[in-house]
Amino acid sequence: MAARRLTVAIARPASAWERRAPLVPEAVRAMVARGVDVLVAPSSARAFSDAEYAVAGATITDDHAGAAPDLVLTVSPPEPGSLLPDTTYATFSHTRKAPATCAGLLAEAAEKRVRLLDYELLTEGGVRGAPRLVSFSRSGGHVGMINTFGGLGSHLLSQGYTTPFLNAPQAWMLESLWEARARVFAMGEAIARHGVPAPIGPLVFAFMGDGNVSRGARDVFELLPHEYVAPADLPALLKAPPSDASHKVFGVVVRRSDALQHVAGHGAVGATGGDLDQHGGGGASSFDEAKYLEDPRAFSTAPFATGVAPHASVLVNALDWDARYPRWLTAAQLRANAGSGGSGSRLLMVSDLSCDPHGAVDLGAGRLSTSSAPYFSADPTTSLAYEDVDGSRTTVMAVPALAQQIPREASEAFSAQLAPLLPGMLAMASGEHEGAELRAAEVTTASGALSKGFEYIEAALASRERANGNGKGTGGGATVCLSGHLFDSGLINRALDLLEQEQPEFNIRGFDGNDDGTTSCTFELGACSDAAADATIAKLEKLSGAIITAQATLTMRR
């Protein structure tokens, strides 16, 4: 008897700006050639037409339920009510940090016995923190840099300067990344030919971090006439710029070793009066990566705040930050750099590709922007945000899901990463086997229940619901940050069980992934005495120490 043909379905994009596809027509053609049936929901918004998929051998149909697909692929989380019973979904589920918005998806998955595989958790060998197997990161960096140029042009115009940056496009307005690159290249030719007004130069772009997002941004930056300099050389560049400084732009890549410095005594980051560690001097020479990962709060970002930020025209924030780590630049530090009223700052723009308004760069504005309104301005002297671009303030761009704006190229890159994983996903969906990489990405099992290692999400959602019921966080005893290999070791589940017993009113504020592959969970203990809070924290410390594989650290503030 012939084996049953497996079926993959591609769902319709779930939002107006979402035009990406998890698989492009060429990948569909290859799957059909291997004997896999492919269903594609019709869409006039998707960057690839229904006709392209039909020519590749897909069946264009809305009736996915009738075909009972083994695997459904989406980019954005599935729309509420759309899950097909007894099916495996691969998607960006946005469940790992247990946001309140994921509660409906998880409830529907449990009711309909849906397995959820999360692209974000697909890593080499299934190891958390290892390189991701599928992502849109580099594409997001491409779009971020293209759109940054447009914001810079508007900012400079508001200061009275006409520059070639005014010709920079918004990526979503163009047909392709290649067209966008051509426009940026032409802009670079104008800079080389005519230059930019001398008073605004040298134009220095500081790239925070060296991951895929930063590299994608630099792919585009390098289309301009440019020169890279070391962080330590920035003061000399501004003091004595080269004769052709107005006919090119300058870039500086800032890594941890450039931005951080150990604080003597392991005091809290940002504490006044803390002397910088005298062993090894300043900057990169005083940075110990292992020591930083062990105790990040024993480090100061003074080398960045005082040695890089004051010299930058544009900060391109490509860091994945969480509360365990020190911020690289705050509104207070920016005010100190700028002097009275902020008029002395060279900083024209912050391009926050991390889209974390209270992250590594925190200007106090606390907001994001959108694809249709990508820029706003922030006043570091008041921490207020304004809708317009005003040269007297700092222009900010912080648009989520930037890769949506170059949907064809972003989809092609993502599809090439995803296609090799599909045979394993189909095997998993049909119950044949489960590889380590896929098991690590399985948020819910075939029964719809949370997988081992993800049970913490239920407790986290319950704590959020309690907090919402109170109209605010529980506050009280202390705020605690537990960091380490929380999931792989099982520590997070045991820690939440302990908190349920000791502090029934505790509130989880969030989960964050760290650069070193660990995770941080920040939570507030319920209103209680200092003694009760200390007793709970002591038990958490004992538990964390007992689970050696977690390599956990616990920090607390009142």
VOGU-3710 file (C-alpha; in Angstrom, 3 decimals, decimal comma):
1> maarrltvai> 0,000/0,000/0,000  1,338/3,414/-0,948  2,458/5,650/1,905  0,164/8,539/2,800  1,260/11,819/1,218  2,224/14,448/3,736  0,699/17,911/3,516  2,092/21,337/4,416  -0,134/24,419/4,525  0,951/28,069/4,357
11> arpasawerr> -1,479/30,302/6,231  -2,620/33,750/5,141  -0,605/36,706/6,558  -2,185/37,846/9,794  -1,684/41,638/9,672  -1,792/44,498/7,188  1,980/45,066/7,179  2,847/41,366/7,147  3,714/40,465/3,560  6,405/37,864/4,252
21> aplvpeavra> 6,001/34,147/3,630  7,677/31,274/5,480  8,286/29,435/2,186  8,817/31,000/-1,229  7,522/29,402/-4,453  10,880/27,810/-5,342  10,952/26,000/-2,001  7,377/24,874/-2,589  8,399/23,499/-5,990  11,143/21,435/-4,355
31> mvargvdvlv> 8,741/20,040/-1,747  6,146/19,066/-4,340  8,891/17,311/-6,309  9,632/15,236/-3,176  6,009/14,130/-2,977  4,705/16,595/-0,380  1,375/18,305/-1,023  1,449/22,057/-0,368  -1,630/24,178/0,306  -1,423/27,973/0,175
41> apssarafsd> -4,154/30,245/1,504  -4,951/32,896/-1,124  -3,669/36,383/-0,300  -3,446/39,634/-2,206  -1,125/41,070/0,471  1,614/38,441/0,357  4,752/39,491/-1,547  4,494/36,362/-3,715  1,340/36,014/-5,791  -1,059/33,098/-5,708
51> aeyavagati> -0,142/32,465/-9,345  3,551/32,041/-8,458  2,663/29,389/-5,889  0,247/27,677/-8,277  2,914/27,432/-10,976  5,237/25,902/-8,363  2,693/23,132/-7,789  0,798/24,363/-4,736  -2,950/24,150/-4,344  -4,450/27,578/-3,660
61> tddhagaapd> -7,293/27,073/-1,224  -8,882/28,468/1,910  -10,090/25,024/2,916  -7,112/23,834/4,910  -9,302/22,069/7,453  -10,721/19,738/4,834  -7,249/18,655/3,749  -6,097/17,982/7,328  -2,501/19,227/6,832  0,267/17,678/8,901
71> lvltvsppep> 2,106/20,982/9,282  0,951/24,618/9,041  3,523/27,365/8,531  3,019/31,020/9,464  5,297/33,990/10,133  3,225/36,004/12,613  1,316/34,104/15,318  -1,866/32,474/13,975  -5,009/34,558/14,122  -7,327/33,851/17,082
81> gsllpdttya> -9,752/31,057/16,317  -7,822/29,862/13,255  -5,957/26,860/14,706  -6,822/23,533/13,113  -7,357/20,702/15,627  -4,718/17,981/15,972  -2,172/19,859/13,836  1,432/20,997/14,185  2,162/24,706/13,654  5,559/26,321/13,080
91> tfshtrkapa> 5,511/30,047/13,783  6,924/32,918/15,807  4,601/32,238/18,733  5,997/35,010/20,998  5,354/32,815/24,039  8,863/32,393/25,499  8,674/35,530/27,652  5,099/34,734/28,666  3,493/38,026/27,580  -0,190/38,403/28,400
101> tcagllaeaa> -0,938/38,450/24,658  0,009/34,768/24,281  -2,644/33,488/26,690  -5,325/33,163/24,002  -3,058/31,263/21,615  -1,989/28,796/24,304  -5,557/28,262/25,483  -6,691/27,538/21,931  -3,737/25,196/21,385  -4,675/23,248/24,520
111> ekrvrlldye> -8,339/23,053/23,521  -7,594/21,877/19,966  -4,568/19,663/20,762  -2,156/21,752/18,687  1,610/21,404/18,795  3,444/24,758/18,519  7,002/24,896/17,224  8,644/28,298/17,695  11,169/29,446/15,085  12,848/31,626/17,688
121> llteggvrga> 13,794/28,529/19,689  15,290/26,593/16,769  19,005/26,677/17,554  22,048/24,607/16,694  21,812/21,334/18,593  18,718/22,574/20,405  20,930/24,461/22,860  19,460/27,679/24,197  21,650/30,613/23,318  23,337/28,763/20,450
131> prlvsfsrsg> 23,108/30,359/16,977  19,561/30,441/15,674  18,771/28,303/12,641  16,084/30,597/11,224  15,624/34,336/11,645  14,922/37,617/9,875  17,698/39,415/11,774  19,977/40,401/8,915  17,026/41,575/6,809  15,866/43,683/9,740
141> ghvgmintfg> 19,301/45,292/9,872  19,114/46,106/6,154  15,773/47,867/6,523  16,807/49,590/9,733  19,800/51,251/8,122  17,904/52,299/4,971  15,217/53,958/7,058  17,737/55,490/9,454  19,138/57,573/6,612  15,681/59,019/5,941
151> glgshllsqg> 15,250/60,010/9,578  18,677/61,620/9,613  17,791/63,632/6,495  14,617/64,929/8,135  16,475/65,784/11,334  19,160/67,732/9,506  16,559/69,576/7,427  14,843/70,680/10,635  18,199/72,173/11,639  18,375/74,052/8,344
161> yttpflnapq> 20,626/71,712/6,351  19,778/70,161/2,986  21,751/66,931/2,562  21,719/63,881/0,295  20,053/61,961/3,166  16,789/63,648/2,170  16,816/61,357/-0,867  16,854/58,227/1,278  13,750/56,074/0,720  11,605/54,175/3,154
171> awmleslwea> 12,297/50,539/2,361  8,637/49,551/2,136  8,040/52,079/-0,652  10,406/50,265/-3,024  9,945/47,084/-4,986  13,058/45,314/-3,786  16,129/45,473/-1,605  18,208/45,879/-4,747  16,305/49,025/-5,656  16,832/50,313/-2,124
181> rarvfamgea> 20,545/49,553/-2,313  20,775/51,397/-5,627  19,106/54,438/-4,086  21,497/54,372/-1,128  24,477/53,986/-3,478  23,307/57,023/-5,476  22,993/58,935/-2,217  26,573/57,957/-1,436  27,727/59,258/-4,798  26,105/62,613/-3,979
191> iarhgvpapi> 27,900/62,687/-0,614  31,232/61,930/-2,287  30,621/64,570/-4,955  29,051/67,421/-2,996  29,731/66,546/0,631  27,603/67,495/3,632  27,695/70,887/5,391  30,863/71,185/7,438  29,116/72,159/10,713  27,439/68,745/10,999
201> gplvfafmgd> 30,542/66,656/10,324  32,230/64,367/10,802  29,100/62,188/10,705  29,779/59,225/12,994  27,514/56,154/13,070  28,095/54,027/16,180  26,940/50,418/15,741  26,166/48,893/19,125  26,873/45,173/18,907  28,266/42,867/16,241
211> gnvsrgardv> 25,473/40,333/15,640  23,369/39,689/12,546  21,255/42,829/12,961  24,355/45,025/13,247  25,973/43,284/10,282  22,863/43,747/8,180  22,844/47,454/9,008  26,512/47,729/8,081  25,888/45,967/4,745  23,844/49,028/3,797
221> fellpheyva> 26,038/51,599/5,548  29,013/50,405/3,496  27,278/51,464/0,278  28,192/55,024/1,259  31,750/56,364/1,036  32,888/55,419/4,508  35,742/54,849/6,905  35,704/52,740/10,046  37,539/53,965/13,126  38,254/52,347/16,481
231> padlpallka> 36,316/53,639/19,501  39,538/54,926/21,050  40,227/57,043/17,958  36,964/59,019/18,062  38,270/62,010/20,061  41,158/62,463/17,631  38,792/62,209/14,653  36,631/65,039/15,968  39,584/67,162/17,061  41,393/66,939/13,723
241> ppsdashkvf> 39,101/65,489/11,021  40,688/64,560/7,687  40,343/66,997/4,808  37,713/64,820/3,087  35,623/64,298/6,237  32,565/66,023/4,781  32,622/63,746/1,714  32,193/60,463/3,590  30,704/59,002/6,748  32,467/57,311/9,637
251> gvvvrrsdal> 31,508/54,092/11,360  32,521/52,594/14,685  31,564/49,084/15,799  31,199/48,981/19,574  31,519/45,593/21,250  31,197/44,734/24,924  34,929/45,067/25,414  34,728/48,666/24,153  31,677/49,626/26,208  32,146/48,087/29,635
261> qhvaghgavg> 34,524/48,424/32,550  34,752/46,537/35,813  33,847/48,462/38,957  36,007/47,890/42,002  34,206/46,186/44,840  31,527/44,724/42,576  29,220/47,610/43,421  25,955/48,241/41,673  26,226/49,608/38,192  25,753/53,344/38,099
271> atggdldqhg> 26,322/53,766/41,860  27,888/57,102/42,659  31,344/57,121/44,157  32,343/53,712/42,805  35,982/53,788/41,723  36,792/52,115/38,436  38,904/49,002/38,818  42,524/50,087/38,740  43,765/46,665/37,624  44,265/46,971/33,899
281> gggassfdea> 43,203/50,573/33,404  40,181/51,532/31,289  38,276/50,417/28,243  38,874/47,057/26,603  41,927/46,218/28,714  39,822/46,088/31,910  37,057/43,957/30,423  36,836/40,278/31,380  34,097/38,478/29,408  33,792/35,548/31,819
291> kyledprafs> 33,620/37,851/34,831  31,001/39,985/33,084  28,736/37,010/32,328  29,106/35,804/35,909  28,267/39,176/37,474  27,197/41,803/34,916  26,149/44,292/37,584  29,776/44,597/38,630  30,435/46,500/35,407  29,951/50,099/34,391
301> tapfatgvap> 29,140/51,350/30,899  31,139/54,518/31,479  33,521/53,731/28,580  30,571/53,875/26,196  28,625/56,681/27,855  31,664/58,955/28,103  34,018/57,588/25,442  31,748/56,765/22,504  28,291/58,316/22,838  29,492/61,951/23,108
311> hasvlvnald> 31,252/61,584/19,753  28,451/59,824/17,831  26,051/61,486/15,414  23,821/58,400/15,148  23,538/55,449/17,544  22,424/52,221/15,872  21,271/50,012/18,748  21,470/46,358/17,669  21,799/44,860/21,145  19,604/42,184/22,712
321> wdaryprwlt> 19,365/43,606/26,214  17,579/42,628/29,431  17,374/43,816/33,011  20,294/41,682/34,128  22,720/43,856/32,199  23,733/47,514/32,581  22,282/50,014/30,141  24,787/51,464/27,709  23,238/54,943/27,666  20,525/56,592/29,743
331> aaqlranags> 18,787/59,943/29,511  20,767/61,129/32,542  24,060/60,251/30,866  22,966/61,941/27,669  22,070/65,071/29,623  25,501/64,992/31,248  27,142/64,695/27,836  25,039/67,470/26,342  25,408/70,019/29,078  22,745/72,468/30,088
341> ggsgsrllmv> 19,597/72,206/27,967  20,979/69,460/25,768  22,408/71,930/23,260  25,923/70,542/23,420  25,177/67,017/22,268  26,448/65,725/18,918  23,813/62,995/18,984  21,288/63,607/16,223  19,471/60,294/16,123  18,975/56,964/17,882
351> sdlscdphga> 18,039/54,108/15,563  16,761/51,470/17,966  16,773/48,282/15,909  16,265/46,295/19,131  12,874/48,003/19,562  13,293/48,075/23,333  12,417/51,583/24,577  13,741/50,800/28,064  16,663/48,715/26,869  20,367/49,331/26,283
361> vdlgagrlst> 19,571/52,910/25,229  16,886/54,475/27,394  16,037/58,086/26,628  13,068/57,935/28,983  10,460/58,332/26,238  9,246/54,737/26,658  7,608/54,262/23,271  7,979/52,628/19,868  7,235/53,952/16,401  5,457/52,337/13,457
371> ssapyfsadp> 6,130/51,655/9,783  3,665/54,386/8,802  5,103/56,886/11,322  8,683/55,728/11,818  10,185/58,738/13,596  9,528/60,763/16,699  11,714/63,026/18,784  12,760/62,656/22,409  13,963/65,332/24,793  16,480/63,796/27,225
381> ttslayedvd> 16,165/66,806/29,505  12,497/66,011/30,199  12,177/62,357/29,019  9,202/63,434/26,909  8,431/62,232/23,376  7,028/64,348/20,549  5,381/63,238/17,322  7,384/65,554/15,062  11,045/65,521/14,047  12,710/68,540/15,640
391> gsrttvmavp> 16,403/69,322/15,318  16,520/70,667/18,858  15,748/67,175/20,201  16,962/63,646/19,460  15,230/61,878/16,572  14,295/58,266/17,368  13,327/55,358/15,140  12,086/52,170/16,854  9,937/50,188/14,405  9,223/46,509/15,221
401> alaqqiprea> 9,404/43,724/12,597  11,471/45,786/10,163  12,020/42,835/7,822  8,352/43,142/6,793  9,405/46,083/4,634  11,522/44,003/2,228  9,201/40,972/2,156  10,543/39,177/-0,910  14,222/39,177/0,017  13,478/38,568/3,701
411> seafsaqlap> 11,230/35,620/2,786  13,827/34,181/0,413  16,504/34,243/3,102  14,166/32,801/5,746  12,812/30,111/3,407  16,351/28,961/2,579  17,014/28,510/6,306  13,683/26,802/7,010  13,526/24,355/4,072  16,177/21,927/5,417
421> llpgmlamas> 14,225/21,635/8,678  10,894/20,719/7,087  11,514/16,957/6,700  12,163/16,741/10,434  9,097/18,846/11,218  6,925/16,604/9,071  8,376/13,506/10,690  7,666/15,004/14,100  4,123/15,930/13,058  3,454/12,359/11,886
431> gehegaelra> 4,869/10,869/15,087  7,980/9,282/13,563  10,803/10,954/15,523  11,789/14,136/17,309  15,270/15,599/16,901  16,885/17,615/19,675  16,575/20,872/17,745  12,828/20,426/17,249  12,174/19,183/20,790  13,802/22,358/22,138
441> aevttasgal> 11,449/24,465/19,992  8,276/22,591/20,999  6,309/25,026/23,170  3,237/22,775/23,303  3,090/19,031/22,639  0,784/17,134/20,293  -1,806/17,110/23,098  -1,702/20,923/23,285  -0,177/20,924/26,765  2,866/23,032/27,560
451> skgfeyieaa> 6,055/21,057/26,959  8,470/20,181/29,728  10,552/23,256/30,274  7,715/25,604/29,323  5,346/24,933/32,214  6,560/28,185/33,755  4,445/30,075/31,211  1,244/29,016/32,989  2,450/30,401/36,316  3,726/33,550/34,627
461> lasrerangn> 0,384/34,212/32,950  -1,429/33,580/36,223  0,765/36,118/37,989  0,077/38,682/35,263  -3,638/38,074/35,596  -3,421/38,621/39,350  -1,501/41,842/38,790  -4,075/43,044/36,260  -6,843/42,180/38,673  -5,201/44,395/41,253
471> gkgtgggatv> -4,842/47,129/38,663  -1,091/47,212/39,257  1,914/45,090/40,069  1,938/43,601/43,547  5,038/45,520/44,596  5,991/45,177/48,233  8,894/43,091/49,486  11,442/43,123/46,669  12,157/42,878/42,977  14,242/39,821/42,138
481> clsghlfdsg> 16,073/38,851/38,946  16,915/35,156/38,525  19,366/34,503/35,679  20,983/31,393/34,266  20,108/28,301/32,257  16,597/28,422/33,666  14,820/26,258/31,098  17,256/23,470/30,238  17,945/22,810/33,916  14,293/22,939/34,982
491> linraldlle> 15,119/25,635/37,553  12,407/28,012/36,377  9,606/25,520/37,043  10,885/24,647/40,512  11,457/28,306/41,347  7,901/29,208/40,369  6,555/26,286/42,413  8,474/27,627/45,401  7,126/31,130/44,864  3,558/29,823/44,615
501> qeqpefnirg> 4,033/28,312/48,087  5,963/31,160/49,700  4,589/34,259/47,943  1,123/33,569/46,459  0,848/37,176/45,263  4,149/37,327/43,394  4,121/38,975/39,974  6,351/38,037/37,027  7,448/41,167/35,196  9,066/39,419/32,258
511> fdgnddgtts> 11,573/37,028/30,726  14,581/38,148/28,702  17,154/36,240/26,677  20,778/37,126/27,365  23,668/37,327/24,910  25,411/34,373/26,580  22,485/31,998/26,020  21,049/32,289/29,529  17,660/33,709/30,435  16,610/36,207/33,098
521> ctfelgacsd> 13,275/36,203/34,898  12,347/39,338/36,833  9,559/39,136/39,388  8,145/41,120/42,285  7,435/39,520/45,612  4,050/40,258/47,100  3,548/42,892/49,771  5,341/41,476/52,787  7,873/42,322/55,449  11,562/42,521/54,697
531> aaadatiakl> 12,059/39,409/56,801  9,528/37,425/54,767  11,086/38,617/51,514  14,573/37,714/52,766  13,380/34,243/53,762  11,929/33,618/50,303  15,065/34,879/48,587  17,221/32,652/50,789  15,194/29,631/49,677  15,532/30,689/46,046
541> eklsgaiita> 19,294/31,019/46,483  19,486/27,556/48,036  17,415/26,066/45,221  19,501/27,819/42,568  22,719/26,580/44,134  21,434/23,002/44,287  20,758/22,885/40,527  24,347/23,195/39,386  23,583/22,951/35,666  21,553/26,174/35,868
551> qatltmrr> 24,664/28,234/36,730  22,178/30,683/38,187  22,639/34,062/39,810  20,124/35,966/41,888  20,021/39,734/42,275  17,545/41,732/44,338  16,550/45,303/45,018  14,043/46,720/47,491
//
